[in-house]
């Protein structure tokens, strides 16, 4: 078969074997975990006595290319499971022995779920297969290319730590990530995309722009928002308050800690305890930092009596929550232990549930349109009915909730895919997936249709005939958390926030010392301008540092400030500023009043700055 005839996933998985063969050739005592194909290449988890370095990646890659030229065949070997276990023991591959014993005792599904690699063994067979590449033998179901020359173009990219079988109590292995594509052009395009992605990394830009910091003294995964970052939080929250008010939501506020009994009642302690912080003892009772806001909102709903005419009831809160994420999974603002959610719960009748869920999806789409996010879709997560131990055991309730949710999804017209086994413990959920301008995929928010809360919290309404009826609860968070959404926006805009979001919207730059008084006058005029009724004026500063004007312009440009207002003798005399925009360059002289109106329009409409020919 020719190289072009093999699917790219087959080439990528074969390349993973070739990389393992190269590692084994250089370090004979290497032991191997799993090595699946990925969306852009492959990785392999490896146990070595030494820590790999970037130089080692170059050595491995060179050896791979040498082996590729030899056209080494991928030879299949089939053995019964017990014989295969002995074979791997002889090879000193204890991780493979463990997988084979897991296969023997629990079946192939257990391996796929625990390792994330579905290519290890084949389901429903009495034997297991191995593939030999050079002197390297690996447990694998295949398929593979015919020989090593057919694997395509590859590049080893990075080294990371990974616990065996995803368990922090197991050995930590070294995971080598690599790219692999059919053509050299595709590989180079992906490398370019990754370079652009690195430039937009929110951790890098967040530090440069003074958005947030994380320090050991406070704790891993617990961001401290710096003044510039808090502007972003405030603007997003203000946006949500306005839109939610227009959509009929009522705001509430709830405490950060709660008695453990409430979380037993909600199901979080039975089903979610591993992700919660340890309890604290207060007055001889256990209290927990809240991992979610829903139980508190349920208690607020239960505080009053509701009739069918009152529903739906929509309660919203930007609520701070805390989850004990594994330390190895923490990543800047994208995965943290303390975060503030754009949370709300909708309490509705069954006949209202579909339309309410549709409205929630439309709210997501509205927000995404505001931020110029065009590439988004949804993952509909359903339960695994063969494994109900991690879900509320109510098959009829699940089926009814799934039917409502699916009807809403189909009617919405938004793209979605279904995934089994990833539902919340109390109902099916929808994850909103968005793709950044450089192709990175993010789960920004999760929304659930909850059919169990009414039973656990006696959430009812009085129907038209006077009987008590259960409500459906929709959990929704269109803007996700401040932390993750700001992290995404940093990368989405590469730090060049539109004027309404920018922490500093304008910088006044005097040409010389004698122009400082006028610079301060302009600053004060912008600051006190009635741009909006909540924030008041424009977020503006004046740069009075003892530096040249060009250096001040560069400093403002580096800080990604949208507007630079240069003032000298002519501007002071005419009551104008020489206007420069971060993206559009010099825009000429403009009266201060006209500048205020220009910025105010961008703030009120949340629109991008007009280009020079449209100014």
N, C-alpha and C positions, 0 to 999 in steps of 0.2 A: 504494500500500500504506500502511496506517495505521502510526503509530509503534509501536503495541503488537505489530504483526505481525513486526517484525524481531527476530532473535535478539540477545541482549545483546552477544555478541562482535562482531557486525556493527556495532552502535551504537558500541561502544568503539573499534573500529578506525577507523570513520568520524570519531569525535571526535578521534582522533590526527591524522588528515588536517586537520581543521578547526583544530586547535592549530598544526600546521605552517603552514597558510595564514595564520594570525594572526601567527605569528613572521615569516614572509616579508613580510607586509604592513608590519610595524614595522621589520624589519631586512632590507632587500632582498638583501644579500650573504650571507645565511644559507645554509649548506650542510647537507644532511640525510643521516643514516645510515639507521637502521631505526626503525620505530615500531609495534610489535605491540600487540595487546590483551593484557591480563593478567587474572588471576583477579578483580581488583576494579576494573580501569580500563584504563589504557594508559600507555605512555611513548614518548618520541621522543628519539633522540640527534641533537644539533645542534652544528655548528661555527660559532662566532661570534667576531668580533674582540674582543668585550668579555665580561666575566664577569657572568653573570646574578645577580640578587639577589632576595630575596623580594618586594620592591616590583615587580620586573619580572614576576613571576608574576601579580600583581594586574592589571598592565597587559595582559598577554597574555590573561588570563581575560576581562577587560572587552571586548577586541577580539573574542574568540570569541563572546561573547554578542551583540554587535552583528552579527556575520556570521551567527549562527544565525537571527536574526530575518529576515534577507534571503532565507531559504529557497534558499540557493545549491545548485544541482544538482551531483550527482557524475557527471560526464560521462566515459565510457570512450573511450579511444583505443587502437587496436591497431596495432602496427608490427612489421616483421621485426626480428630482433635487431640486425643491423648498422646498420639505419636508426635503431633506438632508441638505440644507442650515440652516434651523431651528434647525435640530438635532445637527449640529456642533456648532451653536451659544449657544445652551444649554450646550455643553461640554466645552465652553470657548476656542475653537480652531479657533481663528480668521484667521490664515493663511489658514486653510482648507476652511473656509467660502470664503475667497478671491479666492481660486482656483475654488470653485464651481460656484462662480459668473462669473469668467472668462470662465468656461465651458459653462455656460448658455448663455453668450453674444457672445463668439468667437469660441467655439468648443474645442474639446480635443487636436487638433494639437497645439493650442496656448499654452496649459499647457506644453506639451512636449518640445516645443521650448524654453519657458521661464524658465523652471525649470531643464531641462535636465533629467527629470524622466518620462519615458514612461509608468510606471506602475500605475500611479495615477488613470486614468479613461479610460474606453473603448470607442472606437469611434463608432458612429452610433447607440447608444441605448438611450432609453427614461429615463432609471433609472441609478443610480450610485450604486456601491457596497461598503460596508464597511466590514472590518474583525475585529472580536472581539477576543482578546487574553487575558485571565484573565479579568481584569477590564479595559483594554486599548482597545479603538476602533479607527480604522484608516481608512481613505478614501483610497481605493485601489482596483484595478481591479483584483488582484490576478494573477496567482494562488498561492497557498501556500501548504505547507506540511499539513498533517492531524493534527499533534499535535507537541508540542514544543520539544519532545524527538527526533524528526527526522531532526533537523536542522544541524547536523554535529558538527565539532570541530571549535571553534572560539577563537579569542584573540582581545581584544580592544587595539588599538595601539597608538592613538594620538588624540589631540584636536586642532582644528584650527578655525579661524574665517571665516564666509561666509555670504555675504549679501543676504538677502531674494530676490529671483528671480534674483540674480546676479547684482543688481542695488545698487550702493554705496549710493544712497539717501534713501534706505530702511533700516529696522532694521538689525543690525548685529547679526547673530545667532552663536551658538557654534556647530561646526561640529565634531562629533565623528567618527573617522575612525576605521574600524575593519577588521580583516581577518576572512575568513571562508572557510573550506575545508571539503571534504568527510571524510578524515582520519587524524589521529593524525600525521602520518608520513609526509603527504603533508603539514600540518600546520607547523611542525617543519622545513621542508625544506625551506618553504617560509620565516620563521623567520631567518633562517641562511642566506638566500639570502639578506634579508634586513639588517642584520648585516654587511655583506660584502659591501653592497651598502653604508651604513653609513661610513665605513672605507674609501671608495673611494670618498666620497662627495667632489666635486670640491671646495666648500666653505671652507671646513676644510683644504684640501691639498693645496689649493691656498694660504691660509694664512701661512701655515707651510713653503712652498717653496718660499714665497715672489713673487707670480705671479701678484696679483692685490690687490687693496683696494678700498672700497667705503666709503666716509666720508660725514657727514651731511653738512660740509662747502661747498662741491661741489654740492651735491644733490643726492637724491635717484635714483638708476638705472643708474648712470653715473660713470662707473669704471675709476679708475686711474691705468694705467699699470705701474708696477714697472719694474726695469731693467730686471729681469729674465723673466717676462711675455712678455716684448717687444721683447726678443729674439724669443719667440714662434711666435708672430705676424710676425716678419720679415722673419722667415724661411718659414712660410706658404705662405706669400705673394710672396716671391722669387720663391717658388715652382710653384705658380699659374702663375707668369710672364713667367717662362720658358715654361710651358705646353701650355699656351695660345699663346705665340709667335709661338710655333711649330704648333699650330692649326690654325694659320692665323688671330689671333686677333690683333687689334691695340689699344694701350692704350691711354686714354684721362684723363683729370682732370677737375673737375667742382666745382663751389662754393657751400658753405654750406647753403647760404640763397638765396632766390629768390622772386621776385615780386609775389604777390598773383594771378595776372592775369594769370600767367603761369599755376598755379594749378587749376584755373577755366577751362582753356583750356584743361588740361590733364584729368580733371574729378576728381581729388583728393579732391578738396574743395566740390564739390557736393556730392561725395560718401564716402569720407574718412576723413572728417573734424574732427570727434570726436577723431581720433587718432593723430591729428596734434597739435603741440604747438600753443598757441595763437599768433596772428600776432604782429609785432613790426612796428611802424610808422617811416619811414625814408623819408625825403623830401615830406611829406604829402602823401606818398604811403605806402600800406601795404606790408611788407615782411614777409616771413615765413622761419623757419628752415625746410630744406627739409626732408620729410619723405621717399622719394625714389629718385633714381637717374635718372629714365627713362625720365622725361621731358627734362632734360638737354642733355641727349644723343640724344633725338629726334631732338633737336635744332642743334646739331652738324651734324647729318645726313642731315638735311634740309639746312645746309650751302652750300652744293655742289650739283651739278647736277650729276645724276648717270644713267648709261645705263644698259641694261640687262646683258651686259658682265661684269660689275663691281660687280654684286651681287654674293654671299652674302657679305655684309659689317658687320664685327664683331667688335664692340667697347667695350672695357673693362675698368674697373676702380675699385680699392678698394676704394669705396666712403663712407664717413661718413654720416649717416642719424640719424634722431631724431624722436622718436614717443612717444606720451604721454600715456604710458601704465598706467593702474590703479595701484595705489600704492600697493594694496593687491596682485597683480599678480607678482610683481617683485621678482626675485629669483637669487641671485648671478650673474653669467655671462649668465645664461640660458634665463632670461627674463629681459631686460634692456631698458633704454630710449634713450641711445646713443650707436650706434654700427657701425662697419665698414664692409660693405658687399663686398664679392667677386663677384661683379656685372658685367654683360655684357648684351648687347643687339645686337641681330642678325637681320639684315634687309635683307629679302630675297624675292624671287619670290614665288608665290603659289606652283609652281612645285618643289621648293627646300625645302619647309617648313618641309616635313616629314623627309627627310634625315638630315636636320640640327637638328631637335629635337632628332633623333636617335643618332647623334654625341654627343649631350649634355648629353644624358643618358649614353653613353659609357664613357664620361669623368668622370661622377660621379663614375661609376663602377671602372674606373682606379684608381681614388683617394682612394676609399674605399679599393681596393686591396693593395695599398701601406701601408695603416694603419692597415691592418689585420682585416678589418670589413667585416665579411662574411654574417651576417644576416641583409639584407636590402630589402625593398620593396617600392612600390609607392602607394600613394593615389591620384587617379584621381578625382579632384573636378569639378563637373558640376553644371550648374545653375538650379534653381528651376523655371521652366517655368510658374508656377502658382503664382510666387512672383517676378516679374521682376522689382519691384520698386527699388531694390538695385543693379540692373545690367543695363548695357547699353541695351536698348530695341531694339534689332535687332535679331529676331528669326532666320532668314535665315543665318545671319553672325555667330551666335552661332552654328548652326547645321553644317555649313561647317568647322568651326574651330574644333569642336568636332570630326568630321569625320577624319580630318587630324591627330589630336592628337591620337585618338584611333588606327588608322592604324599604327602609329609609335610605340605605346605601344605594340600592338600585334606582330609586326615584331621584336621588341627588344628581346622578350623572357624573359624579366625581370618580376618578379611577381608584380601584382598590383591589387588594389581593387577600385571600383567606389563609390563615395559619392556624393549625390545630395544636392545642396543648399550651397556649400562652395566655389564656383568659385570666382575668382577675379572679380571686377566689369566690367573689360574690356575683359575677356576671360577665357576659362577653364585653370586650373592650375594642376600641378603635384607636390605633396609634397613627398620628399624623406625621408623615415622613416628608421632609423637604430636602432639596439638593442645593448646595451652595453653588456660586458661580464657577468654582473650580471642581465641581463634581462630587464633593464630599456629602454623604448622606447623613442626616440627623433625624432622630426622633424628637420632635419639639414638644408635643403634648399628647396626653392620653385621655380618652373619654370612655366612660363605662355606662352601661345600662344595668342598673342594680335592681334585682327583683327580691332580694333577701332582706334588705334593710327594714322593710315594713314589718316583717315577722320579728326581727330582733329588737326593734324599737317601738313596735305598735304604732307605726306611722299610718294613719287612716284619715279618711274624710267622710262626711255624711253625704250619702247619695241622694238623688231626687226623691227616692221612696222612703228616706229616713234611715236606711240601713248603713252600717259602717263598712266601708270598702278600703282595701289596701291601695297605697300609692305606688307608682314606679318612681325610682330615683335615677336621675341622670347626673353623673359626675363629669364635669367638664373643666378644661383649663386651656382655652385657645392660645394664650401666649405662654403656656408652660410655666416655667419658673423664671424669675428675674435672671438667675445665674446662667442657665442654659441659653435663654433667648438673647441675652446681652452677648454671651460668648459667640453665638451664631452671628449676630449683627456686626460684631467687630470684624469677623472674617468676611461676612457678606459685603460690607462696605470698605474693607481693608482699612478701617479706622477713619475713613472719610465720611463721617455721618452727615446726613442732610441737616440743613440749618436748624430745623425745629428740634432735632435730637442733640446737636453738637453741644458739648459741655461749655465751651466758650464760643459764642457766635460771631464776635467781632473783636479785633485788636486794633486800638488806635496807636499809630506810630508817628511820633514827632520827628521831623527831619533834624532839628537841632534843639539845643537846650532852650532857646528863646521861644520855641513853639510848644513847650510843655503845658503852659497855662491853657492854651486853646485845646490841646489834646485832652486835658482833664475836663474842660467844658463840654467837648463832644462826648466824652465818656459818660458824663453825668446826664447829658441830654438823652442819650440812648438808654441808659439804665432806668431813667424815670419815665420813659415813653410808655403810654398805655397800650402795650401790644396785646395783652389779654388780661382778663379779670382775675386770673389765678396767680400767675407768676409775675405780673406787672411788666416790667421793661425787658430790654434785651440783655442777654448775658454778655457783658463787654468788659474788657480790661484795657489799660493803657500801659505800654511798654516804655518806662522812663529809665531803663538801664543805660549805663554809660558805654554804649556800643554804637557802631555805625548803623545807619538806616537799613542798608542791605542785609546786615547780620540779623537785625530785628525781623525783617521780612522772612528770611530763611527760618528763623526760630518759630515764627507763627505758622509757616508752611509745614515745618516738621511736626508741629502740634496739631496739624490738620484743622486749623481754625478756618471756617468758610470765608470770612471777610477780613481784609486788612485795609485799614483806613489811614493813609499817609497824609499828614498835614504839615504845611509850611507857611511861608508868608502869604502866598496867593490864596490859599484855602482859608487862612485866618481872616483875611480881609473880605473874602466873598461869602463866608459862612458855608463852605463846602468841604468835601474831603476828596482826595484822589483815591478812587476805589479800585481795589485789586481783589479778585476772587481766587480762591485756592485752586479751582479746576479750570477757570476760564481766563485767568491772567488779568491784565490791566483793562479796566472798564471805563476809564476817563473820570472826569470831575463830576460830582453830583452833590446837590444841596443836601444838608443833613436831614431835612424833613422828608425829602424824597427817598433817602436811604432808609429811614425808619419805616416808611410805608412799604418799601421793597421787602425788608426783612420781616415786617409784620405779616405781609401777605404769605410769605413762605411758611411762617409759623402757624398761621391760622388755617391754611389749606394743607399743611404738611406736604407741600409739593417741592420738587427739586428747584434749585436756583435756575432762573432763565438763562439761556445762552446769550452771548453778546448780541447776536442778530435779532433776538427776541426781546431784548431789554427795552 
